[in-house]
Amino acid sequence: MSAIILILFFVIFILYKKLNQIESNYQHQKQHLNYVAADANVICSGVVGLNDRLTTIEQRLRQVNERQDRYEMSDQSEKSYTQPIRMVHNGATVQDLMKNCDLTESEAQLIVMLHGKK
């Protein structure tokens, strides 16, 4: 009978040690979970900030695109002399400008006089 009691005390002791070990592991896991939750909160805050910045950038990009569209529409009605000037810098003649850029002879002569090699 005393052997059974001794065995029961031994089993209770082992179970008590195991319970303490489980409790310690539980506390460690709980602390780790709290750290992860705090990190998740920081990440969520950062995402909200990035979303605000992205929204601002998208609005600015839309405004720039609209301005560019307006500029291109207004620029289409005006004749661009950029290409003929570039051609003159590369040695084009009045006849080259008239032929390739759809310029009148007067326009081509003026561009050559203003931008030609001196």
Buried (B, 14 or more C-beta within 10 A) or exposed (E): EEEEEEEEEEEEEEEEEEEEEEEEEEEEEEEEEEEEEEEEEEEEEEEEEEEEEEEEEEEEEEEEEEEEEEEEEEEEEEEEBEEBBEBBEEEBEBEBBBEEBEBEEEBBBBBBEEBBEE
